[in-house]
Structures are given as C-alpha cells and as structure tokens.
Amino acid sequence: GNNGSNSLGTSTEWTVDDTLPGPRLLQNMSSTTRSHVAVIASPLADSKATRSLLRVTKKCAKQGTVKRGVKEVVKTIRRGKPTDCFVLIAGDISPIDVITHLPILCEENEIPYIFVPSKEKLGLSSKTKRATSCVLVEKPKDKDVSSKYDEAFEAFLKK
C-alpha cells in the first residue's frame, strides 16, 4: 500500500481497491471496519477530528441548525451565502458523482468543508436514522452549544 500523509498532516496506510464497482476507492487498511473512502475525499478528517465534528453536528441538530442531504445543502448555499457554517461530506458515497460538485460550490462561496469517512455516522449525528451524504452545520443561537461549535470550528480551521 501507499503510505502517505493526508492534508491534515496525519499518516495513514491506504491502498487502492479495484475489486469494487464504480470509482476507484481508497481502502483504509488501519481501520478494523475497512471503510471505503473515495479517492477525491480530500481533505479527510482524522478520527479525532471526525469525532469532534460529529459531536458538534449532533448538538447543532438538536438546535435545528443542520441541513441534511445534497439537495438541501445546495439550496441553502445558493439561496444566500450562509455565515458561520461548515459542510461535512461523507467520503464513502457511491456513486461519488452525487457529491463531486459540493467542494467546488463550497469554495466558490467561501464555506469551509471537510470529508468524514462514514455516511452512516454522518446521518446518525444529524438526528436521522438514514445515512446522509452531506450536512451543512450553521452556528446555533444557544450559548452553550455555540461555544462548543466555536471550539470545533477553530480546530477544524487549523487543519
């Protein structure tokens, strides 16, 4: 396998898995779940950052400041540039074409984004039982949750 450093500065063992249909996928060999993450999933959050971001997403979902799914996220971004928000995109979506336009849309609108390894965990953290391909997390008005959001957002921007 290729031993490379991802954009977050962490080193992970990755190999390309050509046995799966569809786009070429990277397979995280250090993971016991053997999650399949698309090659374009960059920047990809490490496990610590993923836990932190998903925890904040869960708290914000309870406040009602999370938009779920490609359609809703794109609609929110296009209607008016949301301030104080970030986008989490699942890296294990198949077909990957469903979300390939999101990073470009986020960059054009100066919205920070990051890929997380699992669509199932992304769905659970946004208070739905269904897996979701992406979420837009806006800063909540509640002061306690807002401070947690700020902490996670600052750590996220440092990556």
C-alpha positions in Angstrom: 0.0 0.0 0.0 0.8 3.6 -0.3 2.0 5.2 3.0 1.1 8.9 2.5 0.3 11.9 4.5 -3.2 13.4 4.1 -4.0 17.1 4.1 -4.5 17.0 7.9 -0.9 16.0 8.4 -1.7 12.6 9.8 -0.1 9.5 8.3 -2.4 6.6 7.3 -1.9 3.4 5.3 -4.1 3.4 2.2 -4.4 1.0 -0.7 -6.5 1.3 -3.9 -9.2 -1.3 -4.1 -10.1 -2.1 -7.7 -12.4 -5.0 -6.8 -15.4 -2.7 -6.2 -17.7 -1.5 -9.0 -17.7 2.2 -9.7 -15.0 4.8 -9.0 -11.6 3.8 -7.7 -11.8 3.7 -3.9 -9.2 4.0 -1.2 -9.3 1.4 1.5 -8.1 2.4 4.9 -6.1 -0.6 5.9 -5.6 0.5 9.5 -9.3 0.5 10.2 -11.0 -2.6 11.6 -14.2 -1.7 9.7 -12.3 -1.5 6.4 -14.3 1.6 5.3 -14.1 2.5 1.7 -13.4 6.2 1.0 -13.3 7.7 -2.4 -10.0 9.0 -3.8 -11.4 12.5 -4.2 -12.3 12.7 -0.4 -9.8 15.4 0.4 -9.3 16.9 3.0 -10.3 13.9 5.0 -10.8 14.4 8.8 -8.7 12.1 11.0 -10.6 10.0 13.7 -10.2 12.6 16.4 -11.4 15.5 14.2 -14.3 13.3 12.9 -15.5 12.6 16.5 -15.3 16.3 17.4 -17.1 17.4 14.3 -19.8 14.8 14.6 -20.4 15.6 18.2 -20.9 19.2 17.4 -23.2 18.3 14.5 -25.4 16.3 16.9 -25.7 19.2 19.3 -26.5 21.6 16.5 -29.1 19.2 15.0 -30.9 19.3 18.3 -31.0 23.1 17.9 -32.3 22.8 14.4 -29.3 24.4 12.6 -28.3 21.4 10.4 -29.3 21.0 6.8 -29.1 17.3 5.6 -28.6 15.9 2.1 -27.2 17.3 -1.2 -30.5 19.0 -2.3 -31.0 20.9 1.0 -27.3 21.9 1.3 -27.1 23.1 -2.2 -30.4 25.0 -1.9 -29.2 26.7 1.3 -25.8 27.8 -0.2 -27.4 29.1 -3.4 -30.2 31.0 -1.7 -27.9 33.2 0.3 -24.4 32.8 1.5 -24.8 31.4 5.0 -22.3 32.8 7.5 -20.8 30.9 10.4 -21.2 27.4 8.9 -19.3 24.5 7.6 -20.1 21.5 5.4 -19.3 17.8 6.2 -19.3 15.5 3.3 -19.2 11.7 3.5 -16.3 10.1 1.7 -17.9 6.7 1.2 -20.7 7.8 -1.1 -21.3 5.6 -4.2 -21.7 6.8 -6.9 -19.3 9.6 -5.9 -20.7 11.8 -8.7 -23.6 12.7 -6.4 -21.3 14.9 -4.3 -18.4 15.9 -6.6 -19.8 19.4 -7.2 -20.1 20.2 -3.4 -16.4 21.1 -2.8 -16.4 23.5 -5.7 -19.6 25.1 -4.6 -18.3 25.5 -1.1 -15.0 27.0 -2.3 -16.9 29.5 -4.6 -19.0 30.6 -1.6 -16.0 30.6 0.9 -17.6 27.9 3.0 -15.2 25.5 4.8 -15.7 21.8 4.1 -14.2 18.5 5.1 -14.8 14.9 4.3 -15.7 12.4 7.0 -15.2 8.6 6.4 -18.8 7.4 7.1 -22.2 8.4 5.7 -23.9 6.3 8.4 -22.2 8.2 11.2 -22.9 11.5 9.5 -26.6 10.6 9.3 -26.7 9.5 13.0 -25.0 12.7 14.1 -27.6 14.8 12.2 -30.5 13.1 14.1 -31.7 10.8 11.3 -31.6 7.1 11.1 -30.8 7.2 7.4 -27.2 7.6 6.1 -26.6 11.1 4.6 -24.1 12.2 2.0 -23.6 15.7 3.4 -24.7 18.2 6.0 -24.4 22.0 6.4 -23.9 22.9 10.1 -24.8 26.5 11.0 -23.8 28.2 14.2 -26.6 27.9 16.8 -28.0 30.7 18.9 -27.8 28.8 22.2 -24.7 30.0 24.0 -23.6 26.6 25.4 -23.8 24.8 22.0 -22.4 27.9 20.3 -19.2 27.7 22.4 -18.8 24.0 21.5 -19.4 24.9 17.9 -16.7 27.6 18.1 -14.2 25.2 19.7 -14.7 22.5 17.0 -14.7 25.2 14.2 -11.4 26.6 15.4 -9.8 23.2 15.5 -11.3 22.4 12.1 -9.9 25.6 10.5 -6.4 24.8 11.9 -6.4 21.5 10.0 
